[in-house]
Amino acid sequence: SVSIFLIRKEILVTYIIQRLFIFFPMLLVISFLVYSGLELAPGDAVSHMISPELALSITAEQLEAMRESYGLNKNFITRYWIWLTSIVQGDMGYSMAGGVPISDIMAKTIPATLELSMVALIFSTIIGCSLGVLSALKRGSATDNSLTVAGMAGVSIPEFFFGLVAILLFAIELQWLPVGGRLLPSYETVWDRIPNIVLPSLVLALMMTAGAMRYARSSMLDVLAREFITTARSKGMPEWRVNIIHGFRVALTPVVVLIGFRLPLLIGGSTIIEQVYQWPGIGNMFIRSVRGSDYPLVMTISLMYVFVVLTASLIIDVLTALIDPSVRLGKE
């Protein structure tokens, strides 16, 4: 068994190295595609900076001078190469909208998104898996039917609808919680921010719980029908041990995949929820930068998002192999 473990460990390390060789070329290709998409979009950052009133009085020479100051007069390939070399050197550049260093913008928005997404991810995973296993163990009962209907409703109804209903009920009608935002000048401690995060995190967790519950239920039902579960029962093992120790561990594999693909949410954020609750996260900033054609900021956020997606994919494969030894990696 020790030799098998060493062989599998060696194969796992080789697989990770192979994936890393593909990782960076994929980053390069995707960043080029995103930059190309921005190039095809109408207008540029300068056209969004100028108000309609100012546009009537500004001359073509002045517009060209502004574009030259931002480097927008250079051809597409040159601008992409300048941006790429700067990123490789660790220089994110400056936002065209306000001239603020993009590193400062990211330092302010990423913690807000992490704060919101981590709370929602933890609660949705724990509650969703628990309800999914309960539904599978109570298959065909009123509990199972109720949870199934609730899960389908949670997946089907849009996030913004839940968000608006929660604002109308808890913020406007009952006035228990604030409408939105994250920080106010009067806040002095972390505890002061808790009322602001309750509504957006609960709405986001509600949507994520529905998906986790359906995955956990389906996976658990599949595992309970396998032969090794029947064998474990025939040996006289307690039912809880058969279901939790033997069943749930194997059923956890597709749930891990689902959770892993939600990891990009920690950087990309839930754009819809951040918009509804005016949460100053990375998703909200991304929408604003796209509307203003702020190319450097859009590219930086997009690159970070792609990086997290590819990293999450690698982590999922490794965790899946560790949880379920039957999973094959590479040429194993």
C-alpha positions, 0 to 999 in steps of 0.5 A: 500500500505504501508503494501504491501511495508513492506512485500515486503521489508521483503521478499527482505531482507530474499532473500538476506540473503538466497543468502548470505548463498549460496554465500560463499560455491559457492566461495569455490567450484569454487576455488577448481575446478580452483585449480584442473584445474591448477593441471592438467595443464602440467608443473609448475612455476619452469619449466617456470622460467628456460630458455632452456639453463639453463635447460641443465645444472641444475640437478634434485636435484637443480630442486627439491630444487627449487620446495621445496622452492616454496612449490610445492613438497607438495601434492595437497590438502595441497597446496590448504589448505595453499592457502585457509587459507592464503586468508581467513586471508587476505594474498594473498601471493607472485607471483612465477614469480617475488616474488612481493606481489600479493596485489601490483600487484592487486593495479597496475592492477585493477585501469587500468582495472576499468579505461578502463571498466568504460568508455566503460560501461558508453558510451555503456549503454547510446548509446546502450539503446538510439539507441535501443529505437529509433529503436523500436519506428521506427520499420520497417523504414530505421533507424530501418533496418540500426541500426539492421544491425549495431547491428548484425555486432557489435555482430558478428565481433570479438573484436580483428578485430575491435581493429586491424582495429582501430590501422591501421586506427587511430594510424598508417595511420592517426597517431591521437592516440597512438598504445597502452599502458597506462602510459609514463614517460612524462605523468604528469597529467590525461589529458595526458593519455586520448589519450591512452584510446580513442582507447581501450575504443571506441573499447570495447564500440562499441562491448558492444553497439551492445548488449545493443542496441539489448536487448533494442530494443527487450524489448521495442517492447515487452513492446509496445505491452502490454495492459497497453501501449494501456490503457495509450494511450487511456487515452490521454497521450502524446506519449513521456510519454507513451513510455518513462515513462511507456514503457521504465521503464519496458523495462529496466529490461532485459537491467539491467540484461545485464548490471549487467552481464557486471559488472564482466568486471570491474574486469576481464577486456576485456582480448582481448582488453588489449592484443591488446593494451597492456593495463596493466590491470588485464586481461593482467596480468591473461594471463601472470600468466596462461602462467607462471603457477603462481598459487597464482596469477592465483588463486587470480585473479580467486577468485576475478572474481568469487566473482564479478560474484556472486555479480553481479548476486545478484545485478541483482536480487535485481535491477530487483525486484525494477524496476519491482514489478511483479518480484517474489523473493523466495516464494513471 
